[in-house]
Amino acid sequence: MEHPFSLNLILKEQVQKLLDDFATVMRVHIVLFGSDGSVLKRGREEGCSGYCSLMQTTLFSTKHCSELDRRMESTCARTGRCESYLCHAGLCEAVMPIRAPGGHLLGYLIFGQFRTMETLPDFLREKKIGRRIRNEATKKYFELPYYSEEAVRNISGLLELLVDYIVRCELVTLGEDPVYTRLCDWIEKNFRSKVTASQAAKAIGRSVSGMTHALRAGGHKSFVALLTERRLTCAEMLLAENPDMTLSEVASLSGFQDPFYFSRAYRKSRGYTPGEYRARHPKRSPESEPM
């Protein structure tokens, strides 16, 4: 089973109080989602409004809601701004991206289930909607809070300030990345052998694409780059500690199958040759060791 990157977020206790206070004062629902779409926190654990529940069980499905939310999450992640929109049931919602100082997308805040119209949505006035559903929907619809377009802009501004505060105070932060940690442990045990990305991904319970995506999302180097760096570090130790060892032997013991590739990779990474590194780091004689 692949573990979503957002499950590794650390949420401090103050986040729940902020969401609860915002939801109570603004009379809206507010939810913190991870970057993978999982619900992390809710303000005032009340679930959907009566109107939304009725719409989802009679006229629309929760699939419609989820698809629209994911689409608007992608939009706000691209624009970097709070984006407001009307749902299928005619209610207004808004979504705001949460990014770490380094730019990594941590998740989203979505608030909504309020009216921006003082009249019923057009679809509820259609003849094909039964009288019972229309009457019940009308009652529940007008129980929801109403905000003008200007008020929505002001609420969006408050949400942006809230997100900025959460980020600056590091109330939502990245913890240790399990994919990166497991992969580094596996590389440490296997870097001297001839290994592939498929073997590594299988060992840590990921597909190759899943592993690649998780590394990229965490701001880490690719599998090949991590493996090469560990091999180069090993080679440097061997070069410094074994002045009589040939470059072919160093390459082989470090996990490189081809000594010429080792030399090219080393120079590309370090800016000088393995031989130059050895000259700069001669092994000290026992007499030169500190007492």
Secondary structure as the mmCIF struct_conf table of DSSP 4:
data_model
#
loop_
_struct_conf.conf_type_id
_struct_conf.id
_struct_conf.beg_label_comp_id
_struct_conf.beg_label_asym_id
_struct_conf.beg_label_seq_id
_struct_conf.end_label_comp_id
_struct_conf.end_label_asym_id
_struct_conf.end_label_seq_id
HELX_LH_PP_P HELX_LH_PP_P1 GLU A 2 PRO A 4
HELX_RH_3T_P HELX_RH_3T_P1 PHE A 5 ASN A 8
STRN STRN1 LEU A 9 LEU A 11
HELX_RH_AL_P HELX_RH_AL_P1 GLU A 13 MET A 26
TURN_TY1_P TURN_TY1_P1 ARG A 27 ARG A 27
STRN STRN2 HIS A 29 GLY A 34
TURN_TY1_P TURN_TY1_P2 SER A 35 ASP A 36
BEND BEND1 GLY A 37 GLY A 37
STRN STRN3 VAL A 39 ARG A 42
BEND BEND2 GLY A 43 GLU A 45
BEND BEND3 CYS A 48 CYS A 48
HELX_RH_AL_P HELX_RH_AL_P2 GLY A 50 THR A 58
TURN_TY1_P TURN_TY1_P3 LEU A 59 LEU A 59
HELX_RH_AL_P HELX_RH_AL_P3 THR A 62 THR A 79
BEND BEND4 ARG A 81 ARG A 81
STRN STRN4 GLU A 83 LEU A 86
TURN_TY1_P TURN_TY1_P4 HIS A 88 ALA A 89
BEND BEND5 GLY A 90 GLY A 90
STRN STRN5 CYS A 92 ARG A 99
TURN_TY1_P TURN_TY1_P5 PRO A 101 GLY A 102
BEND BEND6 GLY A 103 GLY A 103
STRN STRN6 LEU A 105 PHE A 114
STRN STRN7 ARG A 115 ARG A 115
BEND BEND7 THR A 116 THR A 116
BEND BEND8 GLU A 118 THR A 119
HELX_RH_3T_P HELX_RH_3T_P2 ASP A 122 ARG A 125
BEND BEND9 GLU A 126 GLU A 126
TURN_TY1_P TURN_TY1_P6 LYS A 127 LYS A 128
BEND BEND10 ILE A 129 ILE A 129
HELX_RH_AL_P HELX_RH_AL_P4 ARG A 131 GLU A 143
BEND BEND11 LEU A 144 LEU A 144
STRN STRN8 TYR A 146 TYR A 146
HELX_RH_AL_P HELX_RH_AL_P5 GLU A 149 ARG A 168
TURN_TY1_P TURN_TY1_P7 CYS A 169 GLU A 170
BEND BEND12 LEU A 171 LEU A 171
STRN STRN9 VAL A 172 LEU A 174
HELX_RH_AL_P HELX_RH_AL_P6 PRO A 178 ASN A 190
TURN_TY1_P TURN_TY1_P8 PHE A 191 ARG A 192
BEND BEND13 SER A 193 SER A 193
HELX_RH_AL_P HELX_RH_AL_P7 ALA A 197 ALA A 203
TURN_TY1_P TURN_TY1_P9 ILE A 204 GLY A 205
HELX_RH_AL_P HELX_RH_AL_P8 VAL A 208 ALA A 217
TURN_TY1_P TURN_TY1_P10 GLY A 218 GLY A 219
HELX_LH_PP_P HELX_LH_PP_P2 HIS A 220 SER A 222
HELX_RH_AL_P HELX_RH_AL_P9 PHE A 223 GLU A 241
TURN_TY1_P TURN_TY1_P11 PRO A 243 ASP A 244
BEND BEND14 MET A 245 MET A 245
HELX_RH_AL_P HELX_RH_AL_P10 LEU A 247 SER A 254
TURN_TY1_P TURN_TY1_P12 GLY A 255 GLY A 255
BEND BEND15 GLN A 257 GLN A 257
HELX_RH_AL_P HELX_RH_AL_P11 PRO A 259 ARG A 270
BEND BEND16 GLY A 271 TYR A 272
HELX_RH_AL_P HELX_RH_AL_P12 PRO A 274 ARG A 280
BEND BEND17 HIS A 281 HIS A 281
HELX_LH_PP_P HELX_LH_PP_P3 PRO A 282 SER A 285
HELX_RH_3T_P HELX_RH_3T_P3 PRO A 286 SER A 288
BEND BEND18 GLU A 289 GLU A 289
#
